Amino acid sequence: MVIEALTDDLIPAPKGAAKLIRPDGRPAKLEIADRQIAYPDSLSRMKSRAAAIAAGEARELVWFVEHPPLYTAGTSARDIDLLTPKRFPVYDAGRGGQYTYHGPGQRVAYVMLDLRERGRDIRCFVQGLEGWIIDTLAQFSIKGVRREGLIGVWVERPEKGIGRWDKIAAIGVRVSRWISFHGIALNIAPDLDHYSGIVPCGVTDQGVTSFEDLGQLVSMEEVDSGLISAFRDRFGPLSAK
C-alpha cells in the first residue's frame, strides 16, 4: 500500500504514539552513509531490505544519506509541476506524494521499520515521523509545525507576509507487508534555488526553507545527533552495531 502523508493539524503527539516503540525493545540499526548515494541505489537497497525485514531475515534499519541533486516523483506527481525537466535527473520514487528535491546539504533519513511490531497504525506512524522532525527542530530553537491538509513540517515566516509558511522537511513513505520505507528529507543547508525547477509537493503559494535560511548555521553531524536523540524518544532504541 502506498501512503501519502496527509495529516490533520495535530500539534500534540497522537494518543497512540506509544505504539511506535517495539514492545520487545529490539533496537533498529542505524547507518550513516559516508558519501553521496545515487538515488537508484537507495531505492534498490530499501526494497531489498524491506523484503528481508518482512521475512524475518534482517533488522529494522534507519539509514541517513545525502544525494546528489535530483528530483523525485511520488505517486501523485503531476507533469505540470515539473517545471524544468532537464535541470536534474528525475526519478519515479514509488512513495506517496508529489515532486520533491534531494541534494547536498539535505539530510534524507530512510526509515525501514516493522509496523507489525509498532502498532499496525499507519496514520500514527506518519504522525510519528512528523513529530520526530518537530522534536529535532526544537533542539535548535526552530518551531516546526504540522499544517492541516499539507504534507511535511512547516515554519511560520511572518517577515515574508501574512499567512506565509515555508516547508523545512518533506515526508513521503511507502508501506508494503507492514514494512515502511522511504521517509523524511530535512533541509539543513541545500541550495534552495534548486527547488525552482519543481512545484514542491504541489504547493504553489508557500515556500521552502532550511536551517541556514533561518539563520541556524549547524553541521550535518549536529543535526544527525538531534535526529538520533529525537528518534529514540519517539520510536525506541537505535544501534550502530
BELZI-V701841 format. One record per pair of residues at least 24 apart in sequence whose ideal C-beta (glycine too) atoms are under 8 Angstrom apart, sorted by sequence separation. I is the first residue (numbers start at 1). J is the second residue. D is the distance in whole Angstrom. If there is no record, write none. Layout:
# BELZI-V701841
i=I j=J d=D
i=I j=J d=D
This chain:
# BELZI-V701841
i=74 j=98 d=5
i=144 j=168 d=6
i=187 j=211 d=7
i=188 j=212 d=7
i=42 j=67 d=7
i=73 j=98 d=7
i=74 j=99 d=7
i=144 j=169 d=7
i=73 j=99 d=6
i=74 j=100 d=7
i=142 j=168 d=7
i=187 j=213 d=8
i=72 j=99 d=7
i=37 j=65 d=5
i=39 j=67 d=6
i=71 j=99 d=6
i=72 j=100 d=6
i=189 j=217 d=8
i=36 j=65 d=8
i=37 j=66 d=7
i=38 j=67 d=8
i=71 j=100 d=7
i=72 j=101 d=8
i=29 j=59 d=5
i=31 j=61 d=7
i=33 j=63 d=7
i=36 j=66 d=5
i=37 j=67 d=6
i=38 j=68 d=7
i=71 j=101 d=6
i=72 j=102 d=6
i=170 j=200 d=7
i=188 j=218 d=7
i=28 j=59 d=7
i=29 j=60 d=7
i=31 j=62 d=7
i=33 j=64 d=7
i=36 j=67 d=6
i=39 j=70 d=5
i=70 j=101 d=7
i=71 j=102 d=8
i=137 j=168 d=7
i=170 j=201 d=6
i=27 j=59 d=8
i=28 j=60 d=4
i=29 j=61 d=5
i=30 j=62 d=5
i=31 j=63 d=5
i=32 j=64 d=4
i=33 j=65 d=4
i=36 j=68 d=5
i=69 j=101 d=8
i=70 j=102 d=5
i=188 j=220 d=6
i=26 j=59 d=7
i=28 j=61 d=6
i=29 j=62 d=7
i=31 j=64 d=7
i=33 j=66 d=7
i=39 j=72 d=7
i=69 j=102 d=8
i=70 j=103 d=7
i=167 j=200 d=7
i=26 j=60 d=8
i=28 j=62 d=5
i=30 j=64 d=8
i=69 j=103 d=4
i=167 j=201 d=7
i=67 j=102 d=4
i=68 j=103 d=7
i=69 j=104 d=7
i=133 j=168 d=8
i=188 j=223 d=5
i=67 j=103 d=6
i=68 j=104 d=7
i=133 j=169 d=5
i=167 j=203 d=7
i=67 j=104 d=8
i=186 j=223 d=7
i=66 j=104 d=6
i=133 j=171 d=8
i=66 j=105 d=8
i=67 j=106 d=8
i=167 j=206 d=7
i=66 j=106 d=7
i=166 j=206 d=6
i=167 j=207 d=7
i=168 j=208 d=8
i=66 j=107 d=7
i=67 j=108 d=6
i=130 j=171 d=7
i=165 j=206 d=5
i=166 j=207 d=4
i=167 j=208 d=5
i=168 j=209 d=5
i=186 j=227 d=8
i=66 j=108 d=7
i=129 j=171 d=5
i=164 j=206 d=7
i=165 j=207 d=8
i=166 j=208 d=6
i=167 j=209 d=7
i=168 j=210 d=7
i=64 j=107 d=6
i=65 j=108 d=5
i=164 j=207 d=7
i=166 j=209 d=4
i=168 j=211 d=8
i=64 j=108 d=7
i=65 j=109 d=8
i=129 j=173 d=7
i=64 j=109 d=5
i=65 j=110 d=7
i=126 j=171 d=7
i=63 j=109 d=7
i=168 j=214 d=8
i=62 j=109 d=6
i=63 j=110 d=4
i=126 j=173 d=7
i=160 j=207 d=7
i=166 j=213 d=8
i=43 j=91 d=8
i=62 j=110 d=7
i=63 j=111 d=8
i=125 j=173 d=8
i=61 j=110 d=8
i=62 j=111 d=6
i=63 j=112 d=7
i=152 j=201 d=7
i=39 j=89 d=7
i=43 j=93 d=7
i=62 j=112 d=7
i=125 j=175 d=8
i=136 j=186 d=7
i=151 j=201 d=5
i=157 j=207 d=7
i=40 j=91 d=7
i=43 j=94 d=7
i=61 j=112 d=4
i=62 j=113 d=8
i=133 j=184 d=6
i=150 j=201 d=8
i=39 j=91 d=5
i=60 j=112 d=6
i=132 j=184 d=7
i=154 j=206 d=8
i=157 j=209 d=7
i=60 j=113 d=5
i=122 j=175 d=6
i=133 j=186 d=6
i=150 j=203 d=7
i=60 j=114 d=6
i=97 j=151 d=6
i=129 j=183 d=7
i=155 j=209 d=6
i=125 j=180 d=7
i=129 j=184 d=6
i=150 j=206 d=8
i=120 j=178 d=6
i=53 j=112 d=6
i=155 j=214 d=7
i=54 j=114 d=8
i=115 j=175 d=7
i=53 j=114 d=6
i=50 j=112 d=5
i=111 j=173 d=7
i=116 j=178 d=5
i=39 j=102 d=7
i=49 j=112 d=5
i=115 j=178 d=5
i=46 j=110 d=6
i=114 j=178 d=7
i=115 j=179 d=7
i=114 j=179 d=6
i=115 j=180 d=6
i=46 j=112 d=6
i=113 j=179 d=7
i=112 j=179 d=6
i=113 j=180 d=5
i=36 j=104 d=7
i=42 j=110 d=7
i=112 j=180 d=6
i=111 j=180 d=6
i=112 j=181 d=5
i=142 j=211 d=7
i=4 j=74 d=7
i=100 j=170 d=5
i=111 j=181 d=7
i=4 j=75 d=7
i=110 j=181 d=6
i=111 j=182 d=8
i=140 j=211 d=7
i=4 j=76 d=6
i=100 j=172 d=7
i=110 j=182 d=6
i=111 j=183 d=4
i=142 j=214 d=6
i=2 j=75 d=5
i=97 j=170 d=7
i=110 j=183 d=5
i=111 j=184 d=7
i=97 j=171 d=8
i=109 j=183 d=5
i=142 j=216 d=6
i=97 j=172 d=4
i=108 j=183 d=7
i=109 j=184 d=5
i=141 j=216 d=8
i=96 j=172 d=5
i=108 j=184 d=7
i=109 j=185 d=8
i=140 j=216 d=5
i=95 j=172 d=4
i=96 j=173 d=6
i=108 j=185 d=5
i=109 j=186 d=7
i=95 j=173 d=6
i=96 j=174 d=7
i=107 j=185 d=7
i=108 j=186 d=8
i=140 j=218 d=6
i=93 j=172 d=7
i=95 j=174 d=5
i=106 j=185 d=6
i=107 j=186 d=5
i=94 j=174 d=6
i=106 j=186 d=7
i=106 j=187 d=5
i=107 j=188 d=6
i=105 j=187 d=7
i=106 j=188 d=6
i=102 j=185 d=6
i=105 j=188 d=6
i=140 j=223 d=8
i=105 j=189 d=4
i=106 j=190 d=5
i=28 j=113 d=7
i=100 j=185 d=7
i=105 j=190 d=4
i=104 j=190 d=6
i=105 j=191 d=7
i=140 j=226 d=7
i=95 j=182 d=4
i=103 j=190 d=5
i=104 j=191 d=8
i=136 j=223 d=7
i=139 j=226 d=4
i=94 j=182 d=8
i=103 j=191 d=7
i=93 j=182 d=7
i=101 j=190 d=8
i=136 j=226 d=5
i=139 j=229 d=7
i=5 j=96 d=6
i=26 j=117 d=8
i=103 j=194 d=6
i=136 j=227 d=5
i=139 j=230 d=7
i=2 j=94 d=7
i=4 j=96 d=3
i=5 j=97 d=7
i=22 j=114 d=8
i=2 j=95 d=7
i=3 j=96 d=5
i=4 j=97 d=6
i=24 j=117 d=7
i=101 j=194 d=5
i=136 j=229 d=8
i=2 j=96 d=5
i=23 j=117 d=7
i=101 j=195 d=5
i=136 j=230 d=4
i=22 j=117 d=5
i=132 j=227 d=7
i=135 j=230 d=4
i=22 j=118 d=6
i=101 j=197 d=8
i=21 j=118 d=7
i=101 j=198 d=6
i=133 j=230 d=8
i=20 j=118 d=5
i=74 j=172 d=5
i=100 j=198 d=7
i=132 j=230 d=5
i=135 j=233 d=7
i=19 j=118 d=6
i=20 j=119 d=6
i=99 j=198 d=4
i=101 j=200 d=7
i=132 j=231 d=6
i=135 j=234 d=7
i=19 j=119 d=3
i=99 j=199 d=7
i=100 j=200 d=6
i=98 j=199 d=8
i=99 j=200 d=7
i=100 j=201 d=6
i=19 j=121 d=6
i=98 j=200 d=8
i=99 j=201 d=7
i=132 j=234 d=5
i=16 j=119 d=6
i=98 j=201 d=5
i=99 j=202 d=7
i=131 j=234 d=6
i=132 j=235 d=7
i=20 j=124 d=7
i=97 j=201 d=6
i=98 j=202 d=4
i=106 j=210 d=8
i=16 j=121 d=6
i=19 j=124 d=6
i=20 j=125 d=7
i=105 j=210 d=7
i=88 j=194 d=7
i=128 j=234 d=5
i=17 j=124 d=7
i=87 j=194 d=8
i=105 j=212 d=8
i=128 j=235 d=7
i=16 j=124 d=4
i=20 j=128 d=5
i=14 j=123 d=8
i=88 j=197 d=7
i=14 j=124 d=5
i=17 j=127 d=7
i=87 j=197 d=4
i=17 j=128 d=6
i=84 j=196 d=8
i=14 j=127 d=5
i=83 j=196 d=7
i=84 j=197 d=4
i=107 j=220 d=6
i=13 j=127 d=8
i=14 j=128 d=8
i=17 j=131 d=7
i=83 j=197 d=5
i=84 j=198 d=8
i=13 j=128 d=8
i=82 j=197 d=7
i=83 j=198 d=6
i=105 j=220 d=8
i=7 j=123 d=7
i=82 j=198 d=6
i=83 j=199 d=7
i=107 j=223 d=6
i=10 j=127 d=6
i=81 j=198 d=6
i=107 j=224 d=7
i=118 j=235 d=7
i=13 j=131 d=5
i=81 j=199 d=4
i=109 j=227 d=6
i=3 j=122 d=6
i=7 j=126 d=6
i=80 j=199 d=8
i=7 j=127 d=6
i=107 j=227 d=7
i=1 j=122 d=8
i=5 j=126 d=5
i=81 j=202 d=6
i=54 j=176 d=8
i=69 j=191 d=8
i=113 j=235 d=7
i=3 j=126 d=7
i=7 j=130 d=7
i=54 j=177 d=4
i=5 j=129 d=7
i=54 j=178 d=7
i=78 j=202 d=7
i=5 j=130 d=7
i=54 j=179 d=5
i=69 j=194 d=6
i=50 j=176 d=6
i=53 j=179 d=5
i=71 j=197 d=7
i=76 j=202 d=7
i=50 j=177 d=8
i=71 j=198 d=6
i=51 j=179 d=8
i=50 j=179 d=4
i=50 j=180 d=8
i=50 j=181 d=5
i=49 j=181 d=7
i=11 j=145 d=6
i=47 j=181 d=7
i=11 j=146 d=7
i=46 j=181 d=4
i=9 j=145 d=8
i=10 j=146 d=6
i=46 j=182 d=7
i=9 j=146 d=5
i=8 j=146 d=8
i=9 j=147 d=6
i=7 j=146 d=6
i=9 j=148 d=4
i=8 j=148 d=6
i=8 j=149 d=8
i=6 j=149 d=7
i=7 j=151 d=8
i=6 j=151 d=6
i=5 j=151 d=5
i=4 j=151 d=7
i=5 j=152 d=7
i=66 j=220 d=7
i=64 j=224 d=6
i=64 j=227 d=7
i=5 j=171 d=4
i=5 j=172 d=6
i=4 j=172 d=8
i=5 j=173 d=7
i=62 j=231 d=7
i=3 j=173 d=5
i=3 j=174 d=7
i=2 j=174 d=5
i=3 j=175 d=6
i=1 j=174 d=8
i=2 j=175 d=8
i=1 j=175 d=5
i=1 j=176 d=7
i=62 j=238 d=6
i=32 j=224 d=6
i=30 j=228 d=7
i=28 j=235 d=7
i=28 j=236 d=7
i=30 j=238 d=4
i=27 j=236 d=7
i=28 j=237 d=7
i=29 j=238 d=8
i=30 j=239 d=7
i=31 j=240 d=7
i=27 j=237 d=4
i=28 j=238 d=6
i=29 j=239 d=6
i=30 j=240 d=5
i=25 j=236 d=7
i=26 j=237 d=8
i=27 j=238 d=6
i=28 j=239 d=7
i=29 j=240 d=7
i=25 j=237 d=7
i=27 j=239 d=4
i=29 j=241 d=8
i=21 j=234 d=8
i=20 j=234 d=6
i=21 j=235 d=6
i=22 j=236 d=6
i=20 j=235 d=5
i=21 j=236 d=4
i=20 j=236 d=8
i=17 j=234 d=7
i=13 j=234 d=8
